[in-house]
Amino acid sequence: MVRERRAGVLPIPDDLKEVLNDAQLQALQAIDGMGWELQFVRRPLFQGVVPVIVNSEDNSRGILEENGEINMLPNTAVR
């Protein structure tokens, strides 16, 4: 695991599911068979984690909100 450059912040674990809450894990499990998977997790400064999911069929992306809902029109820049 690479050391996080931000002081006092733990790095994101290798198993990205470790940073998800129960609602997000349940939502991810529900959509897993439909081509969706957790692609990466962003951690913007002074905000919570942002789990980004991708659909392998059409390469569409979404965000798993804290309540487990899927946001297909995220207002998050992806570089």
MIDOSE-1310 file (N, C-alpha, C; in nm, 2 decimals, decimal comma, always signed):
residues 79
mvre	+0,08/-0,12/+0,00/+0,00/+0,00/+0,00/+0,09/+0,12/+0,00; +0,05/+0,22/-0,08/+0,13/+0,34/-0,09/+0,09/+0,44/+0,02; +0,19/+0,51/+0,07/+0,16/+0,60/+0,18/+0,09/+0,72/+0,13; -0,02/+0,77/+0,19/-0,10/+0,88/+0,15/-0,02/+1,01/+0,18
rrag	-0,02/+1,10/+0,08/+0,05/+1,23/+0,09/-0,02/+1,33/+0,18; -0,15/+1,31/+0,20/-0,22/+1,40/+0,29/-0,20/+1,37/+0,43; -0,14/+1,46/+0,51/-0,11/+1,43/+0,65/-0,23/+1,39/+0,73; -0,22/+1,29/+0,81/-0,33/+1,25/+0,90/-0,44/+1,17/+0,83
vlpi	-0,43/+1,14/+0,70/-0,54/+1,07/+0,63/-0,49/+0,93/+0,59; -0,56/+0,83/+0,62/-0,52/+0,69/+0,59/-0,54/+0,67/+0,44; -0,46/+0,59/+0,37/-0,47/+0,57/+0,23/-0,60/+0,48/+0,21; -0,65/+0,49/+0,09/-0,77/+0,41/+0,05/-0,72/+0,26/+0,04
pddl	-0,79/+0,17/+0,10/-0,74/+0,03/+0,11/-0,74/-0,04/-0,03; -0,67/-0,15/-0,05/-0,67/-0,22/-0,17/-0,81/-0,27/-0,21; -0,88/-0,32/-0,11/-1,02/-0,37/-0,13/-1,11/-0,25/-0,11; -1,15/-0,19/-0,22/-1,23/-0,07/-0,22/-1,36/-0,08/-0,14
kevl	-1,41/-0,20/-0,13/-1,54/-0,22/-0,06/-1,53/-0,19/+0,09; -1,41/-0,18/+0,14/-1,39/-0,16/+0,28/-1,43/-0,01/+0,32; -1,43/+0,08/+0,22/-1,47/+0,22/+0,26/-1,62/+0,24/+0,23; -1,70/+0,14/+0,19/-1,84/+0,16/+0,16/-1,92/+0,13/+0,29
ndaq	-2,03/+0,20/+0,30/-2,12/+0,17/+0,42/-2,22/+0,06/+0,38; -2,30/+0,02/+0,47/-2,39/-0,10/+0,45/-2,49/-0,07/+0,33; -2,54/+0,05/+0,32/-2,64/+0,08/+0,21/-2,57/+0,07/+0,08; -2,45/+0,12/+0,07/-2,37/+0,12/-0,06/-2,33/-0,03/-0,09
lqal	-2,30/-0,11/+0,01/-2,26/-0,25/-0,02/-2,38/-0,32/-0,07; -2,50/-0,30/-0,01/-2,62/-0,37/-0,06/-2,66/-0,33/-0,20; -2,65/-0,20/-0,23/-2,68/-0,15/-0,36/-2,58/-0,21/-0,47; -2,45/-0,21/-0,43/-2,35/-0,27/-0,52/-2,38/-0,42/-0,54
qaid	-2,42/-0,49/-0,44/-2,45/-0,63/-0,45/-2,57/-0,65/-0,54; -2,67/-0,56/-0,53/-2,79/-0,57/-0,61/-2,77/-0,55/-0,76; -2,67/-0,46/-0,80/-2,65/-0,43/-0,94/-2,53/-0,51/-1,00; -2,47/-0,59/-0,92/-2,35/-0,66/-0,96/-2,38/-0,75/-1,08
gmgw	-2,49/-0,82/-1,08/-2,53/-0,91/-1,19/-2,57/-0,84/-1,32; -2,58/-0,71/-1,32/-2,63/-0,63/-1,43/-2,52/-0,56/-1,50; -2,39/-0,60/-1,48/-2,28/-0,54/-1,55/-2,21/-0,43/-1,48; -2,26/-0,39/-1,36/-2,20/-0,28/-1,28/-2,09/-0,33/-1,19
elqf	-1,99/-0,25/-1,17/-1,88/-0,29/-1,08/-1,82/-0,16/-1,02; -1,77/-0,17/-0,90/-1,70/-0,06/-0,84/-1,57/-0,04/-0,91; -1,55/+0,08/-0,97/-1,43/+0,10/-1,05/-1,32/+0,17/-0,97; -1,35/+0,27/-0,90/-1,26/+0,34/-0,81/-1,33/+0,42/-0,71
vrrp	-1,26/+0,47/-0,61/-1,31/+0,56/-0,50/-1,23/+0,69/-0,50; -1,30/+0,80/-0,51/-1,24/+0,93/-0,49/-1,26/+0,98/-0,35; -1,16/+1,06/-0,30/-1,17/+1,11/-0,17/-1,14/+1,26/-0,17; -1,23/+1,34/-0,22/-1,20/+1,49/-0,23/-1,17/+1,55/-0,09
lfqg	-1,09/+1,65/-0,08/-1,06/+1,72/+0,04/-1,19/+1,76/+0,12; -1,19/+1,73/+0,24/-1,30/+1,78/+0,33/-1,43/+1,72/+0,30; -1,44/+1,61/+0,23/-1,56/+1,55/+0,19/-1,55/+1,40/+0,22; -1,66/+1,33/+0,21/-1,66/+1,18/+0,23/-1,61/+1,11/+0,10
vvpv	-1,60/+0,98/+0,10/-1,55/+0,91/-0,01/-1,66/+0,91/-0,12; -1,62/+0,90/-0,25/-1,71/+0,90/-0,36/-1,69/+0,77/-0,44; -1,77/+0,67/-0,42/-1,75/+0,54/-0,49/-1,81/+0,56/-0,64; -1,72/+0,53/-0,73/-1,76/+0,54/-0,87/-1,78/+0,40/-0,93
ivns	-1,90/+0,38/-0,99/-1,93/+0,25/-1,05/-1,93/+0,27/-1,20; -1,90/+0,16/-1,27/-1,91/+0,16/-1,42/-1,98/+0,04/-1,47; -2,05/+0,06/-1,58/-2,12/-0,05/-1,64/-2,04/-0,10/-1,76; -2,00/-0,23/-1,76/-1,91/-0,28/-1,86/-1,98/-0,29/-2,00
edns	-2,11/-0,29/-2,00/-2,18/-0,30/-2,13/-2,17/-0,18/-2,21; -2,20/-0,06/-2,15/-2,20/+0,06/-2,23/-2,10/+0,17/-2,17; -2,02/+0,13/-2,08/-1,92/+0,22/-2,02/-1,98/+0,34/-1,95; -2,11/+0,33/-1,91/-2,17/+0,44/-1,84/-2,12/+0,44/-1,69
rgil	-2,12/+0,56/-1,63/-2,06/+0,57/-1,50/-2,17/+0,63/-1,41; -2,16/+0,60/-1,28/-2,25/+0,66/-1,18/-2,17/+0,66/-1,05; -2,24/+0,72/-0,95/-2,19/+0,73/-0,81/-2,28/+0,66/-0,72; -2,23/+0,58/-0,62/-2,31/+0,52/-0,52/-2,32/+0,63/-0,41
eeng	-2,44/+0,68/-0,39/-2,46/+0,78/-0,28/-2,45/+0,71/-0,14; -2,44/+0,79/-0,04/-2,43/+0,73/+0,10/-2,55/+0,65/+0,14; -2,67/+0,68/+0,08/-2,79/+0,61/+0,11/-2,81/+0,49/+0,02; -2,72/+0,46/-0,06/-2,72/+0,34/-0,15/-2,79/+0,37/-0,29
einm	-2,84/+0,49/-0,31/-2,89/+0,52/-0,44/-2,78/+0,55/-0,54; -2,82/+0,52/-0,67/-2,72/+0,54/-0,77/-2,75/+0,67/-0,84; -2,65/+0,75/-0,85/-2,66/+0,88/-0,92/-2,59/+0,87/-1,05; -2,68/+0,87/-1,16/-2,63/+0,85/-1,29/-2,58/+0,98/-1,36
lpnt	-2,61/+1,09/-1,29/-2,57/+1,22/-1,34/-2,49/+1,29/-1,24; -2,37/+1,23/-1,20/-2,29/+1,28/-1,10/-2,23/+1,42/-1,14; -2,22/+1,50/-1,04/-2,16/+1,63/-1,06/-2,01/+1,62/-1,01; -1,94/+1,52/-1,05/-1,81/+1,49/-1,01/-1,72/+1,48/-1,13
avr	-1,61/+1,56/-1,13/-1,52/+1,55/-1,25/-1,44/+1,42/-1,24; -1,42/+1,35/-1,35/-1,34/+1,23/-1,36/-1,22/+1,26/-1,45; -1,10/+1,26/-1,40/-0,99/+1,29/-1,49/-0,94/+1,16/-1,56
